[in-house]
Amino acid sequence: MKTIIESYSSIILLLGGIILGSLIGLFAPNAVPLIKPLGDIFLNLLFVAVIPLLFFSISSSIANIESNNKLGNILRIMSAVFIVTLAIAAILTIAGLYLFPVTAIKDPTAISTAISTTNNEPWGDRIVRFVSVGEFANLLSRQNILAFVIFSFLIGISVRKSGEKGQAFLNFLNAGNEVMQNLLALIMKLGPIGLGAYFAYQVYDLGPQLFGFYAKPLAFYYIFGTIFFFIIFSLYAFLANGNKGIKKYWTANITPSLTALSTCSSLATLPVNILAAKKIGISDSVANVVIPLGNTLYKNGSSISSILKIYVAFAILGWNFFEPMTLISAVGITLLVSMVAGGIPNGGFIGEMLMISVYGIPNEAVPAIMIIGALVDPLATVLNATGDTVAAMLVDRFTKSKLEFEG
């Protein structure tokens, strides 16, 4: 018993904080505004730490990769894993909705909450803004996380090309990576308090809305998403490393799951995902590339919610969702939506605008789409964030297999 307590003490404390926070959110809602600042402080510490952590982990990882071929293999295999598994999530959701149809009735009260969807910015300009910034200082904002990841990636490549002349800078990157890992460990000691406070806020804020017009769509998402979380992610972990992979993944995935659930932020979960990857045994060259890129580009939860939102919009409007061309386009849109949803709370609005634009969805269905997106955010974030780690396991497995085959 003593050994178990010592081994799982951090997880036990996290669970204790979250349970206490949930009870406060349910039975002492007046106290929630008083303790929420504790959660905000913890989340702010994670957000502040994540930028230098990303820079050092990505740059040092790329700079330390032995050959260009290995880096190319990682990126190719990562792209294939992302696309195939996101498509699987979308197709399984379609199958689930076909077998267990969700009745959606127009919510007249939601129309008044509509958010303006007018955005005349050309798609070319959106892509430029998504992958780059005009000033160096803007790279340091978490709103431009993909641009920062790309910049860090290029720094790592530049260090590799510098050879011996860049050795001092490489040593700096390696030392910085070690320092940031220790900083993260210090911040996570505040996890039980911070996550408990944030979980109290989630229960207080979202709880009453889960029962009403949106009950059936949300019931489908949370039941289907939970099954997907345990069954499909376990299958991916098994493909990566057999039964050992399943055990390692779920042992290391508790803290990231709790962090994602309480903060509703993939970005806040990224640092603990990197720590989880180390516990699982994923090579640094894979983990420090796949997990940061996956944080922005790989979102199983968004894939599932995208299909559900299209389905609900079609049901409200009386359109047939299960026409072959609609299903094909829905999977295509879902792949794009999953790659543009930002790693911040409720960051999927750009993807929703794409969905509305492609299908020509009228204004009356727009509020339902956006409200569902907000209400499924806790579980969607868990699926988005923790999927990065299991994707890294698959990439690590297939990369090693390819190297063995070529060897």
Secondary structure, DSSP 8 states (H G I E B T S, - for coil): -HHHHHHTHHHHHHHHHHHHHHHHHHH-GGGHHHHHHHHHHHHHHHHHHHHHHHHHHHHHHHHH-S-HHHHHHHHHHHHHHHHHHHHHHHHHHHHHHHHS-------GGGGGG---------HHHHHHHHH--SSGGGGGSGGGHHHHHHHHHHHHHHHHHHGGGGHHHHHHHHHHHHHHHHHHHHHHTTHHHHHHHHHHHHHHHHGGGGSSTTHHHHHHHHHHHHHIIIIIHHHHHHHHHHHHHHHHHHHHSHHHHHHHHHH--HHHHHHHHHHHHHHHT--HHHHHHHHHHHHHH--HHHHHHHHHHHHHHHHHHT--TTSHHHHHHHHHHHHHHHHHS-SSTT--HHHHHHHHHHHT--GGGHHHHHHHHHHTHHHHHHHHHHHHHHHHHHHHHHHHHHHHHH-
